[in-house]
Amino acid sequence: MSETASGKKHSLVLDHRAKLLLSGVEDVSGFNEEAVSVKTTAGTLIIKGERLHIDKLSLETGEVSVDGKINSMQYIGSDSQRSKLSRLFR
């Protein structure tokens, strides 16, 4: 678990590429069966895969659980990258 500049902790646990548990979540920007965009205290995380499903979402506790086949995860930082990725969810 890492502590960010905001002081909130962010962690990521991937179990057999089938279940992803996240803490330190601030918002879910968009999602479909192939991609999920999650704003965390450590930056925006893009999760790509197949048959993705948000199993649990609690912004009060900052926790998200994603099920499905997870193929890749990437943190992005710039606003220009975020605007390009937002087209995936339209």
Order of alpha helices (4+ residues) and beta strands (2+ residues): beta-beta-beta-beta-beta-beta-beta-alpha
